[in-house]
Amino acid sequence: MSEPRPLPLWAGRVVALLGIVLVALTLRQAVAAVSPILGDIRVDIPMSNIGVGLIGTLPPILLGVSGFIAPRVARGLGLDGGIVLALLLMTLGHLVRAVAPGFAVLLVGSVVALAGTGIGNVLLPPIVRRYFPDRVALLTAVYVCVVGVSTAVPAALAAPVAERFGWRVSLGLWSVTSVVALVPWVVTIARERRRRRSDDAVESPPPALVTRLWRSRVALSITVAFSTSTICTYAAFAWLPEILGDIAGSTPTEAGVLLAVTGLVSVPGALVAPLLVARLRNVGWLIGGGIACFALGYLGLLLAPATLTLLWVLLIGSGSILFPVNLVLINVRTRTHDGTVALSGFAQGVAYALGALGPLLVGLLHDVSGGWTVPLLFLLGVILVTTIPAITLARPAFVEDELDHLAPTPR
């Protein structure tokens, strides 16, 4: 089948383009807006380090759960309606967190906001394919870059806004962006009400294919790489500002800005990764580069945290190139649409489930050891596990080919 002929981005798709960009801008705000102001929140709402770890654990859990919920939402409401529901949940969650009188309500608000985030995260790729089938790679790179900005902006602004207006305003502020993001999707639904019913069907991969993915070396390797990078990323979201405050002497504002740097530095990687994965015969070198960045960043924080703090943070942020690399590998290491959908659900579901352990284990290790050396050594060990998929993915191979090879030959 030939590729769709590329059309201008503005060819009747300006509203969809704006909607995709605005949704991408909301997808990390619920995650990144909390950790820089945890100290302020804990003054009014006491919580233990385990409680903080629980807050940090929610994002990957709910992103994983959303992988099962979002397709059902899309079948019932359509892709556009599902995106609207996601934005409404984000808006409500931000507002509930802002007025929370105690930890339980703060937790509920976080669950609601992150459920919306998870649904939006799952539905955005098929939205891109629906409106831009001729420019899937370009729009994927664009929205991944905007997601990086979505991580950086709240992390940079959270502490300064909290200092001036209070932490409740700092958390509630992000409801404005999700409301703004609703506008183009309401317009789109109004324009395409008739088309929505027939075009929004979400395909599900054959169950047999999903259950057989455990037997594919490629599928397992991508899942391991996705899982380790997710553990490290969400541990940084939850704990990096406190780590920098304790071992590098950073102020809350400085730590928030440094967390923002980890998001901004991921933007070039999101742009370059699709091109490199497509052109490099041995993608193991690219995975190895991500491993080296994470490892050097952790070693820097262990050995000289206050000396070159910005460099260590830049390295940790650069390691997040593994995220777009894994997303692209899901496409380029499968031959069929069903294989891509199955591998995406398998890899991301497992990765986010395991990623939920990152913030929790870091918090527990900090409580047990009384410092940050053991948690940082744990994260170093996690990222070094990625060396295995870096080796196994070095040679091009496809999931379907492996599963066909393992299938019993009929007599």
PENORJO-V137744 format. One record per residue. N is the residue number from 1. RES is the residue in one small letter. SS is DSSP state (H for helix, E for strand, - for the rest). PHI is phi in radians with two decimals (999 if undefined). NEAR is the number of other ideal C-beta (glycine too) atoms within 12 Angstrom. Layout:
n->N res->RES ss->SS phi->PHI near->NEAR
n->N res->RES ss->SS phi->PHI near->NEAR
//
This chain:
n->1 res->m ss->- phi->999 near->6
n->2 res->s ss->- phi->-1.31 near->7
n->3 res->e ss->- phi->-1.21 near->10
n->4 res->p ss->- phi->-1.04 near->14
n->5 res->r ss->- phi->-1.19 near->10
n->6 res->p ss->- phi->-1.06 near->16
n->7 res->l ss->- phi->-1.95 near->16
n->8 res->p ss->- phi->-1.02 near->14
n->9 res->l ss->- phi->-1.01 near->22
n->10 res->w ss->- phi->-1.59 near->13
n->11 res->a ss->- phi->-1.28 near->16
n->12 res->g ss->- phi->1.23 near->15
n->13 res->r ss->- phi->-2.24 near->27
n->14 res->v ss->H phi->-1.09 near->19
n->15 res->v ss->H phi->-1.12 near->24
n->16 res->a ss->H phi->-1.11 near->35
n->17 res->l ss->H phi->-1.06 near->29
n->18 res->l ss->H phi->-1.08 near->25
n->19 res->g ss->H phi->-1.09 near->42
n->20 res->i ss->H phi->-1.10 near->44
n->21 res->v ss->H phi->-1.10 near->33
n->22 res->l ss->H phi->-1.19 near->38
n->23 res->v ss->H phi->-1.10 near->49
n->24 res->a ss->H phi->-1.01 near->41
n->25 res->l ss->H phi->-1.17 near->37
n->26 res->t ss->H phi->-1.61 near->49
n->27 res->l ss->- phi->-1.32 near->47
n->28 res->r ss->- phi->-2.19 near->45
n->29 res->q ss->H phi->-1.14 near->49
n->30 res->a ss->H phi->-1.15 near->50
n->31 res->v ss->H phi->-1.48 near->46
n->32 res->a ss->H phi->-1.50 near->47
n->33 res->a ss->H phi->-1.43 near->54
n->34 res->v ss->H phi->-1.62 near->51
n->35 res->s ss->H phi->-1.03 near->50
n->36 res->p ss->- phi->-1.16 near->47
n->37 res->i ss->- phi->-2.08 near->43
n->38 res->l ss->H phi->-1.02 near->42
n->39 res->g ss->H phi->-1.03 near->29
n->40 res->d ss->H phi->-1.14 near->30
n->41 res->i ss->H phi->-1.12 near->35
n->42 res->r ss->H phi->-1.21 near->22
n->43 res->v ss->H phi->-1.15 near->15
n->44 res->d ss->H phi->-1.59 near->23
n->45 res->i ss->- phi->-2.18 near->31
n->46 res->p ss->- phi->-1.05 near->15
n->47 res->m ss->- phi->-2.65 near->26
n->48 res->s ss->- phi->-1.35 near->17
n->49 res->n ss->H phi->-1.11 near->30
n->50 res->i ss->H phi->-1.16 near->22
n->51 res->g ss->H phi->-1.10 near->29
n->52 res->v ss->H phi->-1.09 near->37
n->53 res->g ss->H phi->-1.10 near->32
n->54 res->l ss->H phi->-1.13 near->27
n->55 res->i ss->H phi->-1.03 near->44
n->56 res->g ss->H phi->-1.25 near->43
n->57 res->t ss->H phi->-1.42 near->39
n->58 res->l ss->H phi->-1.02 near->41
n->59 res->p ss->H phi->-0.96 near->47
n->60 res->p ss->H phi->-1.15 near->40
n->61 res->i ss->H phi->-1.08 near->33
n->62 res->l ss->H phi->-1.27 near->39
n->63 res->l ss->H phi->-1.14 near->41
n->64 res->g ss->H phi->-1.16 near->35
n->65 res->v ss->H phi->-1.07 near->26
n->66 res->s ss->H phi->-1.10 near->38
n->67 res->g ss->H phi->-1.07 near->35
n->68 res->f ss->H phi->-1.58 near->22
n->69 res->i ss->H phi->-1.42 near->29
n->70 res->a ss->H phi->-1.00 near->41
n->71 res->p ss->H phi->-1.05 near->29
n->72 res->r ss->H phi->-1.20 near->19
n->73 res->v ss->H phi->-1.05 near->32
n->74 res->a ss->H phi->-1.16 near->34
n->75 res->r ss->H phi->-1.16 near->21
n->76 res->g ss->H phi->-1.45 near->19
n->77 res->l ss->H phi->-1.94 near->26
n->78 res->g ss->H phi->1.50 near->31
n->79 res->l ss->H phi->-1.06 near->44
n->80 res->d ss->H phi->-1.11 near->40
n->81 res->g ss->H phi->-1.12 near->31
n->82 res->g ss->H phi->-1.12 near->38
n->83 res->i ss->H phi->-1.12 near->49
n->84 res->v ss->H phi->-1.07 near->36
n->85 res->l ss->H phi->-1.05 near->36
n->86 res->a ss->H phi->-1.03 near->47
n->87 res->l ss->H phi->-1.19 near->44
n->88 res->l ss->H phi->-1.12 near->30
n->89 res->l ss->H phi->-1.12 near->37
n->90 res->m ss->H phi->-1.05 near->48
n->91 res->t ss->H phi->-1.04 near->34
n->92 res->l ss->H phi->-1.09 near->29
n->93 res->g ss->H phi->-1.10 near->44
n->94 res->h ss->H phi->-1.02 near->40
n->95 res->l ss->H phi->-1.21 near->29
n->96 res->v ss->H phi->-1.10 near->31
n->97 res->r ss->H phi->-1.09 near->42
n->98 res->a ss->H phi->-1.16 near->36
n->99 res->v ss->- phi->-1.85 near->23
n->100 res->a ss->- phi->-1.04 near->30
n->101 res->p ss->- phi->-1.47 near->15
n->102 res->g ss->- phi->-2.71 near->18
n->103 res->f ss->H phi->-1.11 near->23
n->104 res->a ss->H phi->-1.08 near->17
n->105 res->v ss->H phi->-1.20 near->22
n->106 res->l ss->H phi->-1.02 near->35
n->107 res->l ss->H phi->-1.17 near->28
n->108 res->v ss->H phi->-1.09 near->24
n->109 res->g ss->H phi->-1.04 near->39
n->110 res->s ss->H phi->-1.13 near->44
n->111 res->v ss->H phi->-1.07 near->31
n->112 res->v ss->H phi->-1.12 near->32
n->113 res->a ss->H phi->-1.07 near->48
n->114 res->l ss->H phi->-1.35 near->47
n->115 res->a ss->H phi->-1.11 near->36
n->116 res->g ss->H phi->-1.07 near->47
n->117 res->t ss->H phi->-1.05 near->50
n->118 res->g ss->H phi->-1.14 near->41
n->119 res->i ss->H phi->-1.10 near->43
n->120 res->g ss->H phi->-1.09 near->52
n->121 res->n ss->H phi->-1.10 near->43
n->122 res->v ss->H phi->-1.34 near->39
n->123 res->l ss->H phi->-1.45 near->43
n->124 res->l ss->H phi->-1.12 near->46
n->125 res->p ss->H phi->-1.01 near->38
n->126 res->p ss->H phi->-1.16 near->38
n->127 res->i ss->H phi->-1.09 near->43
n->128 res->v ss->H phi->-1.06 near->34
n->129 res->r ss->H phi->-1.13 near->30
n->130 res->r ss->H phi->-1.20 near->33
n->131 res->y ss->H phi->-1.59 near->40
n->132 res->f ss->- phi->-2.34 near->34
n->133 res->p ss->- phi->-1.13 near->23
n->134 res->d ss->- phi->-1.54 near->21
n->135 res->r ss->- phi->-2.45 near->27
n->136 res->v ss->H phi->-1.08 near->28
n->137 res->a ss->H phi->-1.10 near->29
n->138 res->l ss->H phi->-1.09 near->24
n->139 res->l ss->H phi->-1.20 near->33
n->140 res->t ss->H phi->-1.12 near->32
n->141 res->a ss->H phi->-1.07 near->31
n->142 res->v ss->H phi->-1.09 near->30
n->143 res->y ss->H phi->-1.27 near->42
n->144 res->v ss->H phi->-1.14 near->41
n->145 res->c ss->H phi->-1.11 near->34
n->146 res->v ss->H phi->-1.15 near->37
n->147 res->v ss->H phi->-1.07 near->41
n->148 res->g ss->H phi->-1.07 near->38
n->149 res->v ss->H phi->-1.13 near->32
n->150 res->s ss->H phi->-1.09 near->43
n->151 res->t ss->H phi->-1.36 near->47
n->152 res->a ss->H phi->-1.30 near->36
n->153 res->v ss->H phi->-1.11 near->33
n->154 res->p ss->H phi->-1.10 near->40
n->155 res->a ss->H phi->-1.10 near->44
n->156 res->a ss->H phi->-1.36 near->32
n->157 res->l ss->H phi->-1.62 near->32
n->158 res->a ss->H phi->-0.98 near->44
n->159 res->a ss->H phi->-1.18 near->37
n->160 res->p ss->H phi->-1.06 near->27
n->161 res->v ss->H phi->-1.15 near->29
n->162 res->a ss->H phi->-1.12 near->32
n->163 res->e ss->H phi->-1.11 near->20
n->164 res->r ss->H phi->-1.55 near->16
n->165 res->f ss->H phi->-2.05 near->19
n->166 res->g ss->- phi->1.82 near->22
n->167 res->w ss->H phi->-1.21 near->34
n->168 res->r ss->H phi->-1.17 near->30
n->169 res->v ss->H phi->-1.14 near->26
n->170 res->s ss->H phi->-1.05 near->37
n->171 res->l ss->H phi->-1.36 near->43
n->172 res->g ss->H phi->-1.25 near->32
n->173 res->l ss->- phi->-0.96 near->31
n->174 res->w ss->- phi->-1.32 near->42
n->175 res->s ss->H phi->-1.14 near->35
n->176 res->v ss->H phi->-1.13 near->24
n->177 res->t ss->H phi->-1.18 near->33
n->178 res->s ss->H phi->-1.24 near->40
n->179 res->v ss->H phi->-1.17 near->24
n->180 res->v ss->H phi->-1.05 near->23
n->181 res->a ss->H phi->-1.15 near->38
n->182 res->l ss->H phi->-1.16 near->32
n->183 res->v ss->H phi->-0.99 near->22
n->184 res->p ss->H phi->-1.11 near->30
n->185 res->w ss->H phi->-1.36 near->40
n->186 res->v ss->H phi->-1.12 near->23
n->187 res->v ss->H phi->-1.09 near->20
n->188 res->t ss->H phi->-1.10 near->36
n->189 res->i ss->H phi->-1.10 near->28
n->190 res->a ss->H phi->-1.10 near->17
n->191 res->r ss->H phi->-1.33 near->20
n->192 res->e ss->- phi->-2.10 near->26
n->193 res->r ss->H phi->-1.04 near->17
n->194 res->r ss->H phi->-1.25 near->12
n->195 res->r ss->H phi->-1.24 near->18
n->196 res->r ss->H phi->-1.03 near->26
n->197 res->r ss->H phi->-1.13 near->17
n->198 res->s ss->H phi->-1.56 near->12
n->199 res->d ss->H phi->-1.69 near->21
n->200 res->d ss->- phi->-1.64 near->31
n->201 res->a ss->- phi->-1.05 near->17
n->202 res->v ss->- phi->-1.84 near->29
n->203 res->e ss->- phi->-1.39 near->21
n->204 res->s ss->- phi->-1.97 near->23
n->205 res->p ss->- phi->-1.22 near->27
n->206 res->p ss->- phi->-1.02 near->19
n->207 res->p ss->H phi->-0.95 near->14
n->208 res->a ss->H phi->-1.06 near->14
n->209 res->l ss->H phi->-1.16 near->32
n->210 res->v ss->H phi->-1.06 near->28
n->211 res->t ss->H phi->-1.20 near->16
n->212 res->r ss->H phi->-1.47 near->26
n->213 res->l ss->H phi->-1.11 near->38
n->214 res->w ss->H phi->-1.05 near->21
n->215 res->r ss->H phi->-1.62 near->21
n->216 res->s ss->- phi->-1.69 near->34
n->217 res->r ss->H phi->-1.10 near->27
n->218 res->v ss->H phi->-1.11 near->38
n->219 res->a ss->H phi->-1.08 near->45
n->220 res->l ss->H phi->-1.15 near->28
n->221 res->s ss->H phi->-1.14 near->36
n->222 res->i ss->H phi->-1.12 near->47
n->223 res->t ss->H phi->-1.13 near->41
n->224 res->v ss->H phi->-1.11 near->36
n->225 res->a ss->H phi->-1.09 near->50
n->226 res->f ss->H phi->-1.10 near->45
n->227 res->s ss->H phi->-1.17 near->38
n->228 res->t ss->H phi->-1.13 near->44
n->229 res->s ss->H phi->-1.19 near->48
n->230 res->t ss->H phi->-1.19 near->42
n->231 res->i ss->H phi->-1.01 near->44
n->232 res->c ss->H phi->-1.18 near->50
n->233 res->t ss->H phi->-1.17 near->48
n->234 res->y ss->H phi->-1.30 near->48
n->235 res->a ss->H phi->-1.11 near->48
n->236 res->a ss->H phi->-1.17 near->51
n->237 res->f ss->H phi->-0.95 near->51
n->238 res->a ss->H phi->-1.41 near->44
n->239 res->w ss->H phi->-2.15 near->44
n->240 res->l ss->H phi->-0.97 near->50
n->241 res->p ss->H phi->-1.02 near->42
n->242 res->e ss->H phi->-1.24 near->37
n->243 res->i ss->H phi->-1.05 near->42
n->244 res->l ss->H phi->-1.15 near->38
n->245 res->g ss->H phi->-1.14 near->28
n->246 res->d ss->H phi->-1.39 near->25
n->247 res->i ss->H phi->-1.85 near->29
n->248 res->a ss->- phi->-2.00 near->28
n->249 res->g ss->- phi->1.27 near->16
n->250 res->s ss->- phi->-1.29 near->30
n->251 res->t ss->- phi->-1.31 near->19
n->252 res->p ss->H phi->-0.97 near->34
n->253 res->t ss->H phi->-1.14 near->28
n->254 res->e ss->H phi->-1.09 near->26
n->255 res->a ss->H phi->-1.13 near->36
n->256 res->g ss->H phi->-1.12 near->43
n->257 res->v ss->H phi->-1.13 near->30
n->258 res->l ss->H phi->-1.16 near->42
n->259 res->l ss->H phi->-1.10 near->48
n->260 res->a ss->H phi->-1.09 near->40
n->261 res->v ss->H phi->-1.05 near->37
n->262 res->t ss->H phi->-1.10 near->46
n->263 res->g ss->H phi->-1.31 near->46
n->264 res->l ss->H phi->-1.15 near->30
n->265 res->v ss->H phi->-1.21 near->33
n->266 res->s ss->H phi->-1.35 near->41
n->267 res->v ss->H phi->-1.10 near->33
n->268 res->p ss->H phi->-1.02 near->22
n->269 res->g ss->H phi->-1.10 near->38
n->270 res->a ss->H phi->-1.14 near->40
n->271 res->l ss->H phi->-1.34 near->24
n->272 res->v ss->H phi->-1.50 near->25
n->273 res->a ss->H phi->-0.96 near->38
n->274 res->p ss->H phi->-1.00 near->33
n->275 res->l ss->H phi->-1.15 near->20
n->276 res->l ss->H phi->-1.18 near->27
n->277 res->v ss->H phi->-1.08 near->36
n->278 res->a ss->H phi->-1.22 near->21
n->279 res->r ss->H phi->-1.72 near->15
n->280 res->l ss->- phi->-1.37 near->25
n->281 res->r ss->- phi->-1.26 near->15
n->282 res->n ss->- phi->-1.88 near->19
n->283 res->v ss->- phi->-1.27 near->37
n->284 res->g ss->H phi->-1.03 near->27
n->285 res->w ss->H phi->-1.15 near->21
n->286 res->l ss->H phi->-1.21 near->36
n->287 res->i ss->H phi->-1.09 near->43
n->288 res->g ss->H phi->-1.06 near->29
n->289 res->g ss->H phi->-1.10 near->28
n->290 res->g ss->H phi->-1.12 near->44
n->291 res->i ss->H phi->-1.04 near->39
n->292 res->a ss->H phi->-1.07 near->26
n->293 res->c ss->H phi->-1.10 near->34
n->294 res->f ss->H phi->-1.02 near->45
n->295 res->a ss->H phi->-1.11 near->32
n->296 res->l ss->H phi->-1.15 near->28
n->297 res->g ss->H phi->-1.10 near->41
n->298 res->y ss->H phi->-1.14 near->38
n->299 res->l ss->H phi->-1.09 near->25
n->300 res->g ss->H phi->-1.08 near->29
n->301 res->l ss->H phi->-1.18 near->39
n->302 res->l ss->H phi->-1.29 near->25
n->303 res->l ss->H phi->-1.70 near->18
n->304 res->a ss->- phi->-2.59 near->17
n->305 res->p ss->- phi->-1.10 near->30
n->306 res->a ss->- phi->-1.62 near->20
n->307 res->t ss->- phi->-1.42 near->15
n->308 res->l ss->- phi->-2.25 near->18
n->309 res->t ss->H phi->-0.99 near->30
n->310 res->l ss->H phi->-1.04 near->26
n->311 res->l ss->H phi->-1.09 near->24
n->312 res->w ss->H phi->-1.12 near->38
n->313 res->v ss->H phi->-1.17 near->42
n->314 res->l ss->H phi->-1.04 near->27
n->315 res->l ss->H phi->-1.16 near->33
n->316 res->i ss->H phi->-1.08 near->46
n->317 res->g ss->H phi->-1.12 near->40
n->318 res->s ss->H phi->-1.17 near->35
n->319 res->g ss->- phi->-1.09 near->45
n->320 res->s ss->- phi->-1.23 near->47
n->321 res->i ss->H phi->-1.05 near->43
n->322 res->l ss->H phi->-1.08 near->46
n->323 res->f ss->H phi->-1.12 near->46
n->324 res->p ss->H phi->-1.13 near->40
n->325 res->v ss->H phi->-1.05 near->43
n->326 res->n ss->H phi->-1.14 near->46
n->327 res->l ss->H phi->-1.07 near->40
n->328 res->v ss->H phi->-1.22 near->39
n->329 res->l ss->H phi->-1.06 near->43
n->330 res->i ss->H phi->-1.02 near->38
n->331 res->n ss->H phi->-1.41 near->31
n->332 res->v ss->H phi->-1.45 near->31
n->333 res->r ss->- phi->-1.81 near->41
n->334 res->t ss->- phi->-2.22 near->33
n->335 res->r ss->- phi->-1.78 near->22
n->336 res->t ss->- phi->-2.16 near->22
n->337 res->h ss->H phi->-1.09 near->21
n->338 res->d ss->H phi->-1.06 near->24
n->339 res->g ss->H phi->-1.11 near->34
n->340 res->t ss->H phi->-1.14 near->34
n->341 res->v ss->H phi->-1.11 near->31
n->342 res->a ss->H phi->-1.11 near->37
n->343 res->l ss->H phi->-1.16 near->43
n->344 res->s ss->H phi->-1.10 near->42
n->345 res->g ss->H phi->-1.13 near->38
n->346 res->f ss->H phi->-1.12 near->37
n->347 res->a ss->H phi->-1.15 near->45
n->348 res->q ss->H phi->-1.26 near->39
n->349 res->g ss->H phi->-1.08 near->34
n->350 res->v ss->H phi->-1.15 near->33
n->351 res->a ss->H phi->-1.10 near->42
n->352 res->y ss->H phi->-1.26 near->40
n->353 res->a ss->H phi->-1.12 near->30
n->354 res->l ss->H phi->-1.23 near->34
n->355 res->g ss->H phi->-1.08 near->41
n->356 res->a ss->H phi->-1.10 near->35
n->357 res->l ss->H phi->-1.29 near->33
n->358 res->g ss->H phi->-0.97 near->40
n->359 res->p ss->H phi->-1.04 near->45
n->360 res->l ss->H phi->-1.15 near->33
n->361 res->l ss->H phi->-1.17 near->33
n->362 res->v ss->H phi->-1.08 near->44
n->363 res->g ss->H phi->-1.11 near->35
n->364 res->l ss->H phi->-1.13 near->26
n->365 res->l ss->H phi->-1.12 near->30
n->366 res->h ss->H phi->-1.14 near->33
n->367 res->d ss->H phi->-1.11 near->20
n->368 res->v ss->H phi->-1.24 near->17
n->369 res->s ss->H phi->-1.54 near->18
n->370 res->g ss->- phi->1.34 near->12
n->371 res->g ss->- phi->-2.78 near->20
n->372 res->w ss->- phi->-1.89 near->32
n->373 res->t ss->H phi->-1.15 near->24
n->374 res->v ss->H phi->-1.11 near->21
n->375 res->p ss->H phi->-1.03 near->40
n->376 res->l ss->H phi->-1.21 near->37
n->377 res->l ss->H phi->-1.14 near->24
n->378 res->f ss->H phi->-1.05 near->32
n->379 res->l ss->H phi->-1.12 near->42
n->380 res->l ss->H phi->-1.07 near->33
n->381 res->g ss->H phi->-1.11 near->22
n->382 res->v ss->H phi->-1.05 near->37
n->383 res->i ss->H phi->-1.22 near->43
n->384 res->l ss->H phi->-1.20 near->26
n->385 res->v ss->- phi->-1.06 near->28
n->386 res->t ss->- phi->-1.14 near->43
n->387 res->t ss->H phi->-1.02 near->25
n->388 res->i ss->H phi->-1.10 near->24
n->389 res->p ss->H phi->-1.14 near->38
n->390 res->a ss->H phi->-1.04 near->33
n->391 res->i ss->H phi->-1.38 near->21
n->392 res->t ss->H phi->-1.24 near->28
n->393 res->l ss->- phi->-1.61 near->42
n->394 res->a ss->- phi->-1.09 near->22
n->395 res->r ss->- phi->-1.75 near->18
n->396 res->p ss->- phi->-1.07 near->21
n->397 res->a ss->- phi->-2.70 near->26
n->398 res->f ss->- phi->-2.15 near->27
n->399 res->v ss->H phi->-1.01 near->43
n->400 res->e ss->H phi->-1.08 near->29
n->401 res->d ss->H phi->-1.10 near->21
n->402 res->e ss->H phi->-1.14 near->28
n->403 res->l ss->H phi->-1.22 near->31
n->404 res->d ss->H phi->-1.12 near->19
n->405 res->h ss->H phi->-1.16 near->17
n->406 res->l ss->H phi->-1.44 near->17
n->407 res->a ss->- phi->-1.14 near->15
n->408 res->p ss->- phi->-1.15 near->8
n->409 res->t ss->- phi->-1.38 near->7
n->410 res->p ss->- phi->-1.15 near->4
n->411 res->r ss->- phi->-1.58 near->3
//
